[in-house]
Amino acid sequence: MEDYVILVLGIVFIGAAIPITAISTSYLSKQSKLKLEVLKQEIELEKVRKEGYIIETEKLRLEIEQTRQQLALDHPAQLQIETKF
């Protein structure tokens, strides 16, 4: 009789463990997918930031060049400052 009780309890335990395992596996899978999506968005954001930085740098370079040209026209006798890029 005790053997049957232990057998029944074992079957119940295994029957309960399977759905719990499936739920936890599903949860971990969803978490991994969300983390992957967050990483993809962070990479895209960094690309946009880099592109903005490059555009801003180019804009500033052009402004400096225009200022140099304007100074050269306004004061042709003065020495021009040379920078190395």
C-alpha positions in Angstrom: 0.0 0.0 0.0 2.8 2.4 0.9 4.5 1.6 -2.4 1.4 2.7 -4.3 1.2 6.0 -2.4 4.9 6.7 -3.1 4.3 5.8 -6.8 1.2 8.0 -7.1 3.0 10.9 -5.4 6.0 10.4 -7.8 3.7 10.5 -10.8 1.9 13.6 -9.5 5.2 15.3 -8.8 6.5 14.5 -12.3 3.1 15.7 -13.8 3.5 19.0 -12.0 7.1 19.5 -12.8 6.6 19.3 -16.6 4.4 22.4 -16.9 6.5 24.3 -14.4 9.6 23.5 -16.5 7.8 24.6 -19.7 6.7 27.9 -18.1 10.1 28.7 -16.8 11.7 27.8 -20.2 9.2 29.9 -22.0 9.9 32.8 -19.7 13.7 32.5 -20.1 13.3 32.4 -23.9 11.1 35.5 -23.9 13.7 37.3 -21.7 16.5 36.3 -24.1 14.5 37.6 -27.1 13.8 40.9 -25.3 17.5 41.3 -24.4 18.5 40.7 -28.0 16.0 43.3 -29.2 17.4 45.8 -26.7 20.9 45.2 -27.9 19.8 45.6 -31.5 18.2 49.0 -30.6 21.3 50.1 -28.7 23.5 49.2 -31.7 21.2 51.2 -34.0 21.2 54.1 -31.6 25.0 54.1 -31.6 25.1 54.1 -35.4 22.8 57.2 -35.4 24.9 58.9 -32.8 28.1 58.2 -34.8 26.4 59.5 -38.0 25.3 62.7 -36.1 28.8 63.1 -34.8 30.4 62.8 -38.2 27.9 65.3 -39.7 28.5 67.8 -36.9 32.2 67.4 -37.3 32.0 68.0 -41.0 29.8 71.1 -40.4 32.3 72.6 -38.0 35.2 71.9 -40.4 33.4 73.7 -43.1 32.6 76.6 -40.8 36.3 76.9 -39.8 37.3 76.7 -43.5 34.8 79.5 -44.4 36.1 81.6 -41.5 39.7 81.2 -42.7 38.8 82.1 -46.2 36.9 85.2 -45.0 39.9 86.2 -42.8 42.2 85.7 -45.7 40.1 88.1 -47.8 39.7 90.6 -45.0 43.4 90.6 -44.0 45.5 89.4 -46.9 48.8 90.7 -45.4 48.5 88.6 -42.2 49.9 85.1 -42.0 47.3 82.3 -42.2 47.2 79.7 -39.6 47.8 76.2 -41.0 46.4 73.2 -39.4 47.1 69.6 -40.2 44.2 67.2 -40.6 
